[in-house]
Amino acid sequence: MAILVVGHKNPDTDTVASAIAVADLFTKRGQEAKAITQGEIAPETAFVLEKFGFTAPEIVTDATDQQIILVDHTDISQTIDNLDKGELLAVVDHHKLGDVTTPNPLEMWVWPVGCTGTVIKAMYDFYNVEVPANVAGILLCAILSDTVMFKSVTCTEQDKEAVETLAKIAGVEDVMALGMEMFKVKSAVDGATPNELVFRDYKDFDMSGNKVGIGQLEVVDLSMLDAHKEALQAEIEKVKADGRHSVFLLLTDIMKEGSEMLIASDDPSVVEKAFGVATDGAPVYLDGVMSRKKQVAPNFIKAFEG
């Protein structure tokens, strides 16, 4: 039975590309592995997979009696159901350590870089396994996506070096042109339902016993979302009503490098505690804020602790 390699709920490009790459690496190391996802892939991810000749991995949501490798997360709220009824063999990630635990030792690769794809490139090097051209292509795209084409505060020199090497392997001559092509696909919102947009890139967190959701839509121009904001606000209110203390939706302008945040919360004062901006629940603009991982989630975690 193959080991299942899975990323977080509401899969993004990094989570899917990482699952595919880690499955390839472990299989070549003699441990048969298979990439899966926990849900439907987003338009950007579909574009990336098609460009480099992959089909979307099978959707699997239950880890019972399975051997599992987690990529791009370590939070129980984001992981596959019944993980405790399977066996966790390895973790490959670039986020804070979450609350997943194991009864046995495991292989652990967690680095403070902009993308799990960067960690995986180092794993290929460590195990002296050649990165296939098509895998290099999707890892390259994952890094461009997660670092917002190197603009995010999460981006490191390791990410840039990985992109340079992966681009050569994949035969990509103009990395930034590929990045813009991806973000134009990612920015497409017409035809999607408010629910699809909220959950396109969404994560739940446990913050001092409170369930808090943070979603993000990245676009090349915030005006693309003007006609959708009212419906998006109504949708996050619905999502909050389903057992959450708060839901925040970041509308990120990748060209202006800032985010408007829609708010649905039992206590909007947490926004002021987190960012120093007073609000009664009305949207706020956060200049320079582009990273949920490094600029938003940690601030809210501290605000809820206070």
C-alpha positions in Angstrom: 0.0 0.0 0.0 1.4 3.4 -1.0 2.2 6.1 1.5 -0.2 9.0 1.0 1.4 12.5 0.8 -1.1 15.2 1.6 -1.1 19.0 2.1 -3.6 21.1 4.0 -7.3 21.5 3.5 -8.3 24.0 0.7 -5.2 23.1 -1.3 -3.1 25.8 -2.9 -0.3 25.4 -5.5 2.5 24.9 -2.9 0.5 22.2 -1.1 -0.3 20.2 -4.3 3.1 20.6 -5.9 4.8 19.6 -2.7 2.7 16.5 -2.4 3.5 15.5 -6.0 7.2 16.1 -5.5 7.6 14.4 -2.1 5.7 11.4 -3.5 8.2 11.3 -6.4 11.2 11.6 -4.1 10.1 9.0 -1.6 9.2 6.5 -4.4 12.7 7.0 -5.9 14.1 6.3 -2.4 12.3 2.9 -2.4 9.2 3.9 -0.4 6.2 3.9 -2.8 4.2 7.0 -2.3 1.2 8.7 -3.9 0.2 12.4 -3.8 -3.4 13.2 -2.8 -5.3 16.3 -2.0 -8.1 17.0 0.6 -10.2 19.0 -1.9 -10.7 20.5 -5.3 -7.7 22.4 -6.7 -7.8 26.1 -7.3 -7.6 27.7 -10.8 -3.9 28.7 -10.5 -3.0 25.2 -9.4 -4.9 23.7 -12.3 -3.0 26.0 -14.7 0.3 25.0 -13.2 -0.4 21.3 -13.4 -1.6 21.4 -16.9 1.4 23.5 -18.0 3.8 20.8 -16.8 1.8 17.8 -17.8 0.2 16.7 -14.5 -3.3 15.7 -13.6 -4.9 16.7 -10.3 -4.2 14.2 -7.5 -7.0 12.0 -6.2 -9.1 13.6 -3.4 -8.8 11.6 -0.1 -10.0 12.9 3.2 -9.5 10.0 5.7 -6.2 8.8 7.0 -7.5 5.7 8.8 -5.1 2.8 8.5 -2.9 4.7 6.1 0.7 5.7 6.2 0.9 9.5 5.8 3.4 12.2 5.0 2.2 15.8 5.7 3.4 18.7 3.5 2.9 22.4 3.9 1.2 22.2 7.4 1.3 20.8 10.9 -2.0 22.0 12.3 -4.7 19.5 13.2 -7.4 22.0 12.0 -5.8 21.9 8.5 -4.9 18.2 8.3 -6.6 15.1 6.9 -9.3 13.6 9.0 -8.5 10.7 11.4 -4.7 11.3 11.2 -4.5 9.8 14.7 -5.9 6.5 13.2 -3.1 6.3 10.7 0.7 6.5 10.9 2.5 9.8 10.3 6.0 9.1 8.8 7.3 12.5 7.8 6.6 16.2 7.7 7.9 18.7 5.2 6.8 22.3 5.9 7.8 26.0 6.1 5.2 27.3 8.7 5.2 27.5 12.5 5.0 24.2 14.2 1.3 23.3 14.8 -0.3 20.8 17.1 0.2 17.5 15.2 2.0 15.0 17.4 3.2 11.4 16.9 3.9 8.4 19.2 6.9 7.5 17.1 10.0 9.3 15.7 9.5 10.7 12.2 11.4 12.4 9.4 11.0 16.1 9.8 12.0 18.9 7.4 10.7 22.3 8.6 12.6 25.4 7.4 11.9 29.2 7.8 11.7 29.8 4.0 9.0 31.2 1.7 7.7 27.9 0.3 7.7 24.2 1.0 9.0 23.7 -2.5 12.3 25.3 -1.5 12.7 22.7 1.3 11.9 19.9 -1.2 14.5 21.0 -3.6 17.0 20.7 -0.8 15.7 17.2 0.0 16.3 16.1 -3.5 19.9 17.4 -3.2 20.4 15.8 0.2 19.3 12.4 -1.1 21.2 12.8 -4.3 18.1 12.3 -6.4 17.6 14.2 -9.7 14.6 16.5 -9.9 12.5 15.6 -13.0 11.9 18.6 -15.3 8.2 18.5 -14.8 8.5 18.3 -11.0 11.0 21.2 -11.2 8.4 23.2 -13.1 5.6 22.8 -10.5 8.0 23.5 -7.6 9.2 26.6 -9.4 5.6 27.8 -9.7 4.9 27.0 -6.1 7.7 29.2 -4.9 6.7 32.0 -7.2 3.1 31.7 -5.9 3.9 31.5 -2.2 6.5 34.3 -2.3 4.3 36.5 -4.5 7.1 36.6 -7.1 9.7 37.3 -4.4 7.7 40.3 -3.0 6.5 38.7 0.2 8.4 39.3 3.5 8.6 35.5 3.7 10.9 35.3 0.7 14.5 34.3 1.4 17.7 34.0 -0.6 17.2 30.2 -0.5 13.9 30.6 -2.3 15.5 32.7 -5.0 18.4 30.3 -5.4 15.9 27.4 -5.7 13.9 29.2 -8.4 17.1 29.9 -10.4 18.1 26.2 -10.3 14.6 24.8 -10.9 14.0 27.1 -13.8 17.1 25.7 -15.6 16.0 22.1 -14.9 12.4 22.9 -16.1 13.6 24.9 -19.2 11.8 28.1 -18.1 13.6 31.1 -19.5 11.5 33.9 -18.2 10.5 33.2 -14.6 8.8 36.5 -14.0 6.6 36.2 -17.1 5.5 32.8 -15.9 4.7 34.3 -12.5 2.6 37.0 -14.0 0.8 34.4 -16.2 0.0 32.5 -13.0 -1.2 35.5 -11.0 -3.5 36.6 -13.9 -5.1 33.1 -13.6 -5.2 33.4 -9.8 -6.8 36.9 -10.1 -9.8 35.6 -12.1 -12.9 35.9 -9.9 -15.8 36.2 -12.4 -17.9 33.1 -12.5 -16.8 31.9 -9.1 -19.3 31.8 -6.2 -18.6 33.8 -3.0 -18.0 30.5 -1.1 -15.5 29.4 -3.7 -13.6 32.6 -3.5 -13.5 32.6 0.3 -12.2 29.0 0.4 -9.9 29.4 -2.5 -7.0 30.0 -0.1 -8.4 29.6 3.4 -7.1 28.2 6.7 -8.6 27.6 10.2 -6.5 28.2 13.3 -6.9 27.5 17.0 -6.1 30.7 18.7 -6.2 30.4 22.5 -9.2 28.0 22.2 -10.9 30.2 19.5 -11.5 28.8 16.0 -10.3 31.6 13.7 -10.4 31.5 9.9 -8.1 33.5 7.6 -8.7 33.5 3.9 -6.8 35.3 1.2 -7.5 36.4 -2.4 -4.4 37.7 -4.3 -5.1 39.8 -7.4 -3.1 42.1 -9.7 -5.5 45.0 -9.0 -7.9 45.3 -6.0 -10.5 47.0 -8.3 -11.2 43.5 -9.7 -12.9 42.7 -6.4 -15.0 45.8 -6.1 -18.2 44.2 -7.4 -17.7 41.2 -5.1 -16.9 42.7 -1.7 -20.5 42.9 -0.5 -21.1 39.2 -1.3 -17.7 38.2 0.2 -18.6 40.0 3.4 -21.9 38.2 3.6 -20.1 34.9 2.9 -17.5 35.3 5.7 -20.4 36.1 8.1 -21.9 32.7 7.1 -18.6 30.9 7.6 -18.1 32.6 11.0 -21.6 31.5 12.1 -20.5 27.9 11.6 -18.7 27.7 15.0 -16.0 30.3 14.5 -15.0 33.3 16.7 -13.8 35.2 13.7 -13.2 35.0 10.0 -10.9 37.4 8.2 -10.5 37.7 4.4 -7.4 39.3 3.0 -7.9 41.0 -0.4 -4.2 41.3 -1.5 -3.0 43.6 -4.3 0.2 42.1 -5.4 1.3 45.1 -7.4 0.6 47.7 -4.7 1.8 45.3 -2.0 -0.9 45.7 0.5 -4.2 44.1 1.6 -7.7 45.1 2.4 -9.1 42.9 5.2 -12.8 42.0 5.5 -13.8 41.2 9.0 -16.5 39.0 10.7 -15.8 38.7 14.4 -17.4 38.4 17.8 -14.8 41.0 18.9 -13.4 43.3 16.2 -11.1 44.9 18.8 -8.7 42.0 18.1 -7.9 43.7 14.8 -6.7 46.8 16.7 -4.7 44.6 19.1 -3.1 42.8 16.1 -2.5 45.8 13.7 -3.1 49.0 15.6 -6.0 49.9 13.4 -9.3 50.6 15.1 -12.5 49.2 13.5 -16.0 48.4 14.4 -16.0 45.5 12.0 -15.6 47.6 8.8 -12.9 46.6 6.4 -9.4 48.0 7.0 -6.4 48.5 4.6 -3.1 47.1 5.8 -0.3 48.7 3.8 2.6 46.3 3.1 0.8 43.3 4.5 0.9 40.4 2.0 1.7 37.3 4.1 -0.9 35.4 6.1 1.9 33.2 7.5 4.3 35.9 8.7 2.3 39.1 9.0 -1.3 38.1 9.8 -1.6 34.8 11.7 1.2 35.6 14.2 -0.3 39.0 15.0 -3.7 37.5 15.6 -2.3 34.7 17.7 -0.7 37.3 20.0 -3.9 39.4 20.1 -5.9 36.5 21.2 -3.4 35.6 23.8 -3.6 39.1 25.2 
